[in-house]
Amino acid sequence: MHRQISILSEIPEELHNSLADFLEGHPTWDQDRVFSAAVSLFLLQNGRKDSVTSRIYLDTLFDVAA
């Protein structure tokens, strides 16, 4: 079970618009799922090669319930 932590972040308007377009066309995704996938992938690509980060990325990508 993963503990959830809320974050507040400002992003460029163009990125927000792209995210809104994506979410509109993919009803199984929500903003939290996108951000979790994005952050975990960023960490994996930038040196965080642990099993917890990998599992969070895969669970998020394949919509595995926590």
C-alpha positions as CSV (number, residue, x, y, z in Angstrom):
1,M,0.0,0.0,0.0
2,H,1.4,3.4,-1.0
3,R,0.9,6.5,1.1
4,Q,-0.5,9.4,-0.9
5,I,1.0,12.9,-0.5
6,S,-0.6,15.9,-2.2
7,I,1.6,18.4,-4.0
8,L,0.8,21.7,-5.6
9,S,2.7,22.6,-8.7
10,E,2.5,25.4,-11.3
11,I,2.9,24.3,-14.9
12,P,2.9,26.2,-18.2
13,E,-0.6,26.9,-19.6
14,E,0.3,25.0,-22.8
15,L,1.2,21.9,-20.8
16,H,-2.0,22.2,-18.8
17,N,-4.0,22.4,-22.0
18,S,-2.2,19.3,-23.4
19,L,-2.9,17.4,-20.2
20,A,-6.6,18.5,-20.3
21,D,-6.8,17.3,-23.9
22,F,-5.2,14.0,-23.0
23,L,-7.5,13.4,-20.0
24,E,-10.6,14.2,-22.1
25,G,-9.6,11.4,-24.5
26,H,-8.5,8.9,-21.9
27,P,-11.3,8.5,-19.2
28,T,-9.3,5.8,-17.3
29,W,-6.6,8.4,-16.5
30,D,-6.8,11.3,-14.1
31,Q,-4.4,14.1,-13.2
32,D,-3.0,12.2,-10.1
33,R,-2.3,9.1,-12.2
34,V,-0.5,11.2,-14.9
35,F,1.7,13.0,-12.4
36,S,2.5,9.7,-10.6
37,A,3.6,8.1,-13.8
38,A,5.5,11.2,-14.9
39,V,7.4,11.6,-11.7
40,S,8.3,8.0,-11.2
41,L,9.5,7.7,-14.9
42,F,11.6,10.9,-14.4
43,L,13.2,9.4,-11.3
44,L,13.9,6.0,-13.1
45,Q,15.5,7.8,-16.1
46,N,17.6,9.9,-13.8
47,G,19.3,7.4,-11.6
48,R,16.6,6.2,-9.1
49,K,16.8,2.5,-10.0
50,D,15.0,1.0,-7.0
51,S,12.2,-1.6,-7.0
52,V,9.8,0.7,-5.2
53,T,10.0,3.4,-7.8
54,S,9.8,0.8,-10.6
55,R,6.7,-0.8,-9.0
56,I,5.0,2.6,-8.6
57,Y,5.7,3.4,-12.2
58,L,4.4,0.1,-13.5
59,D,1.4,0.0,-11.2
60,T,0.4,3.5,-12.3
61,L,1.0,2.8,-16.0
62,F,-1.1,-0.4,-16.0
63,D,-3.7,1.0,-13.6
64,V,-3.1,-1.5,-10.7
65,A,-5.2,-0.5,-7.7
66,A,-3.1,0.4,-4.7
